[in-house]
Amino acid sequence: MILPRARLPTWAPVNKRFDSNGTHMRIIPQILLLLLAIVLAGCSTAGANHEQSPHPRPQLMIYHIKPGSEEAARNLIEQLWHTYQREGMVFPEPHVRIQAHEDRNHDRILEVFTWRSDFAIEHPPKSVEELWSRIKSLCEERNGNRPVEFRDVQMLVPKLTDTAAGDSHTP
């Protein structure tokens, strides 16, 4: 028994291979390759290295320390700094940390440094999230401000160089 030839769309060239629905068989592998390329490109940015970003982000951190928690906060902030460095989230310099009195009963710690990228704080590692949670417990809201404030700042002195983005500075 001879089966009738599948009816091809009028726009289809006769020498091309089609499946029973009239779909061009060469298109399917090309679509699959394109989808694979898109997925691989997306995966390659998931673990992006913080050092590769062209957008360093100078930051002022203000920690409103609960009375009696000053020493624990200082130690935890030091641990945070070492964790930022180990995770490649910050430039080593410039970095300044000071403690100041807000009033007779309250202190705050101010820290200035530069994140390597927005990615560093928008997608922090679990180790950093855990430390942020702990430092917040040692701080309190004060004068309508959050316990820990992240403020974007502009570095005036030392200036960040465009090429090194913070690895070196000029006075």
N, C-alpha and C positions, 0 to 999 in steps of 0.2 A: 504494500500500500504506500502510495506516495502522498506525503503531507503537503498541503499548500504552503508556498513560501510566505514567511511573515511579511506583513505589510509594513514598509518603511515609510517614515514621514517624507513628504515631498521635498523637503529641504536637505535631506540626508544624502551624502554621496554614497553611491552603490558599493564602493570598495571598502567602506568602514565597517567595523564589527559592532553589532548591537545585541543587547539581550532581548528576551521575549517581550519586554515592555517598550522597546525602541530606544533604550538608554544607551548612549555611546559608551562602550566598555573601556576606552582609553581615558575617559574623564575621571572615572572612579579612582584609579591609582593616583592620579595627579591631585585630586581633592584630598585623598588620605595623606599624601606627602606634605601638602600645604598645612593640613591640620597638625601633623606631627611637628613641623617646623614651628608653628605658633606655640604649641604646648612646650616644646623645648626652650624656646625663647623666653617664655613666661617663667619656667623653672630656673633658668640661669640667673634671673634677677631676684629670685626669692631669698637667696642667701648672699645678697650683695655685700661687698666689703665696704665698710663705712669710709675707708680711706679714699675710695675712688670718686667720691662726690665732689663736684666743682663748687659746691655751695656751703662753705663753713658757716656756722651759726653761733656768733658770740652770745653768751648768756650770763645773766645775773640771777643767782639763786639767793633767795631770802628765806631763812629758816627762823620762824618765830618760836623760840625754844620755851617749853613749859618751865616754870621755876623749879629748880632742883634737878633738872635733866640736862644741864649744860655739859657735864663731862661725858655722859653717855652719848649725847648728840655729837660732840666733837669727834669721839672715837668712831661713831657710825658714819659720819660724813667723810672721815679719812678712809674708811673701808669702801665707801661709795666711790671715792676718787680712784682708788686702786682698781676697783672693778671696772669703772669706765675705761681706764687705760688698758687693762687686760683684754677687754672686749673690743678695743679699737674704736671707741665711741668719741674720744676727745683728742685734741692736740695737747701735747705735754706743756706747752707754753703759749701764751701767758696764762698763768694760774695764780690767783690771789684768793686767800681766805682770811677773813677777819671776824672778830667778835666785837659787838658794840652794844651799849645799853640803850634800850628804847625808853625806859623810865626807871624809877628806883627799883622796881621788882622784876623787870623783864629784860632779858637779853635776846639778841638775834645774832645769827651768824650769816655773813654775806660772803658769797663765793662768786668769782668771775672766772670764766674759762670759755673755751670755744668747742662746740660740738663739731665733729667732722662733717655732719650732714643732718638734714631734717630727718632722714631715715633713722638716725641714731635714737632720737627721742620718740618718734612716731611708732617705732617697732622695737622697743627695748627687749633685751633678753630677759628670761625669767629671773636670772640672778639679780638683775637691776630692779625689776618690778618688786621683788621680795624686799630688797633694801629700801626702796621708796616707801613701801608700806610700813616698814619698821620706823623710818625716820618721821613719817607723818604722826605716828603714835607718840613721839617725843616732842611734837610741836602742837601749837594751838592757834585757832583763829584769833586775830588781833586787829582791832580798829577796822573791822570790815574786810580784812585781808585773809586769804587762805593761810593755813598753817605753813605750807611751803609754796613759795611763789617762784614761778619760772618767768623771767622777763627777758625779752629780746633786747639787746643793746647794740650800740655801734662802738667799735673799738676806735678810740682816738689816738691813744699812745699806750703801748706800742701798736703800730699799724700792722695789720695782717698783709702780707705780700700776696699778690695775685698768683704767683707761680708756686709758692710753697704752701699757701693757704693756711699759714699758722705755724709751720715747722720752723720758720725763722721770723724775726721781727726787726724792724728798724726803729731806732729811738727818735 
